[in-house]
């Protein structure tokens, strides 16, 4: 079954990453595009992970995972090679209603990390529902090349217009035409 595409607002939502290797670093790097309320628990950290945690001033505890560690978190990312631990944390996450992602174990995931593009307010996510992360990555790279560099400025202008013009059909029509014209100019 495919994953439902949703963009989750992470404001006031605490994130826990369990693990400190390369994959944990990749997940941390992606999450930092959207929030800094992240804690890491790991026995060991890669040099990259250590540097990023220090740079971002994140909370890190050098230890193994303990049952109950996820109780206060909205999202947990399990980036360890221990499949029984992934399964146990996934099962435990149901007690606390937190979303769980166990890397490379879709059976223990409430969500997956898509390949994505982030340019200011524009975020485009690409997913193959786990069928081919490589295809998602290459499609993302293709899309990155065709998105105009000025998209961020255009979106700021659109946001400002939406906040100042009165709601209604006239505003919707004007903003729709403006967006359509931008795409037409960009695709010439």
VEXKE-150591 format. One record per atom (N, C-alpha, C): residue in one letter; y, z, x. Coordinates in steps of 0.1 Angstrom, whole numbers, plus 5000, padded with zeros to 4 digits. Layout:
VEXKE-150591
AYZX...
***
This chain:
VEXKE-150591
X498850005008X500050005000X501250005009X502349935005X503549925012X504350055010X505250075020X506250185019X507450155012X507950245004X509150214996X510350225006X511250125006X512350135015X513450225009X513850325016X514850415012X515650465024X516950485022X517850545032X518150685028X517750775037X517850915034X519050975041X519951045033X521051115039X520551235046X520751245059X520251365066X521251475068X522451465062X523351575063X522751705057X522851815064X522351945060X520851945059X520151855066X518751855066X518251875081X517551985083X517052015096X515751935099X515751885112X514651805117X513951875128X512551865128X511751925139X510951815145X510951805158X510151715165X509151795173X507851775172X506851845179X506251745189X506551775202X506051685213X507251655221X506951615234X508051595243X507851475252X506951385249X506651265257X507551145253X507051025257X507750905255X507950875240X506950885232X507050855217X507950955211X507851085215X508851185209X510251145213X510451095225X511751055229X512250935221X511450835218X511850725209X512250775196X511550865190X511850915176X513150995177X513351075187X514551145189X515751055190X515650955198X516650855201X517050785187X516150755179X516450695166X517150795157X516650915156X517151015147X518651045151X518951045164X520251075169X521350975164X520950865159X521850765153X522350815140X521650915134X521950965120X522151115119X521751195128X521951335127X521751405141X522351525143X522151595155X521451735152X521051755139X520451885135X518951875138X518651865151X517251845155X516851955165X515652005163X514952095171X513752035177X513352075189X512152015196X511352135201X510052125197X509052215202X508052135210X507852175223X506852105231X506452185243X505252175248X504852245260X505552185272X505652055272X506251985284X507151875278X508251845286X509151735283X509151625293X509251505289X509451395299X510851415304X511151355315X512451365321X513551305312X513151195305X514151135296X514451225284X513351285279X513551385268X514351505272X514051555284X514851675289X516351635290X516551525296X517951485298X518651465284X518051405275X518651375262X518851505254X517951595255X518151725248X519351805254X519451795267X520551865273X521851795270X521851665271X523151585268X523651615253X522651615244X523051635230X523151785226X522851875235X522852015232X521952055221X520752005221X519752035210X518952155214X518352215203X517552335205X516152295209X515652355220X514352325225X513552455228X512352455223X511452575227X510252525234X510052575246X508952535255X507752615251X506952565242X505752625237X504852535228X503752585224X502852505215X503352525201X502952445192X503252455178X502452575172X503152655163X502552765156X502652735141X501552775134X501652755120X502852825114X503552765105X504752815100X506052765106X505952705118X507152645124X507952555116X507252475107X507952375099X508552425086X508452555083X508852615071X510352585067X511252585076X512652565073X513152425076X512252325077X512752195080X512452095069X513452005068X513251895057X512351785062X512451755075X511651645081X510951705094X509751665095X508951695108X508351575113X508551555126X507951445134X506951505143X505651465142X504551515150X504251405160X504751425173X504551315183X503651375194X502451405190X501451455200X500151375198X499351365208X498151285208X496951365201X497151485196X496151565191X496051535176X495051455172X494851415158X494551525149X493651625152X493451735143X494751815141X495651825151X496851895150X497851815140X497851685142X498651605133X498151625118X496851625116X496351645102X496651785097X496551885105X496852025101X498352035097X499251975105X500651985103X501051915090X500451795089X500651715076X500251795064X499051855064X498651935053X499552055051X499952115061X500952235060X502252185055X502652065058X504052015053X504052015038X502951995031X502951995017X503252135011X502952235018X503352375013X504852395013X505552325022X506952345024X507852225018X507152125012X507852015007X508751945017X508251935030X509051865040X508351735042X509151635046X508551505049X507951505063X506851445064X506051445077X505851305082X506051285095X505651165102X504851205114X503551165114X502651185125X502551045132X503151035144X503250905150X501850835152X501750715149X500550635150X499350675141X499650765131X498550805122X499050795108X499050675102X499650655089X499050745079X497850785081X497150875071X497851015070X498651045080X499351175080X500951155080X501351045073X502751015072X503251005058X504351075055X505051055042X505950935044X506350905056X507350795059X507050745072X507450625075X507350565088X508750535093X508850515106X510150475112X510150325113X511150265106X511250115106X511950075119X511749945122X512649895133X513949865126X515049905132X516349895125X517449845134X518449805128X519749765134X520849855129X521649915137X522749995133X524049945140X524949895132X526249845137X527249915128X527850025132X528850095124X528150135111X528750095100X528250135087X527050045082X526749945089X525649855085X524349905092X523349925083X522049955088X521049865081X520249795089X519249705083X517949755089X516949775080X515649825084X514649715081X513749705091X512649605090X511349675091X510449655082X509149725082X508049625078X506849635084X505649565080X504649665074X505149775070X504249885065X503149925074X503449905087X502449945098X501549825102X501649715095X500749605098X500949545111X502249535115X502549475128X503949525133X503949645139X505249695144X505849595154X505049515161X505549415170X506349305163X505849265151X506549165143X507949225138X507849345134X509149415129X510149415140X509749445152X510649455164X511249315167X510449215167X510949085171X511849025160X511549055147X512349015136X513749085137X513649215140X514949295142X515749225153X515149195164X515849135175X516549005171X515848925163X516348795158X517548825149X517448915140X518548955131X519749005139X519549085149X520649135157X521449025163X520848915167X521548805173X522448725163X522048735150X522848655140X523948735133X523848865134X524848945127X526148945136X527248915129X528548895136X529049035142X529649025154X530149145160X531249215152X531949145144X533049205136X532649265123X531349275120X530849325107X531349475105X531449555115X531949695113X533349695108X534249615114X535649605109X535749565095X534949455091X534849405078X534449515068X533449595072X532949695063X533949815061X534649845072X535749945071X536849895061X537149765061X538149715052X537549715037X536349685036X535749695022X535649835017X535349925026X535350065022X536650115017X537750075025X539050115022X539450055008X539149935006X539449864993X538749934981X537449964983X536750034973X537350174969X537850234979X538450374977X539850364971X540550254972X541950244967X542050164954X541150074951X541349994939X540650064927X541150054915X540550114904X539150054901X538250134897X536950084893X536949994881X536049904881X535949814870X535549674874X535449584864X534949444866X535849374876X537149394876X538049314885X537749354899X537649484902X537349524915X536049474920X534949484911X533649434915X533749284918X534449204910X534549064912X535249034925X536349094928X537149074940X536349114953X535649224952X534849264964X533649174966X533049124955X531949034956X532348904962X533548854958X534048724963X534348744978X534948854982X535348884996X534048885005X533048955000X531748955008X531148825009X531148744998X530548614998X531348525007X532648525007X533448445016X533248485031X533048615034X532748655047X531448595052X530448605044X529148545048X529248395050X529948325041X530148185042X530848145055X531848225059X532648195072X531748225084X530948335083X530148375094X528948275096X528448215085X527248135087X527647985090X528847955092X529247815095X528747775109
***
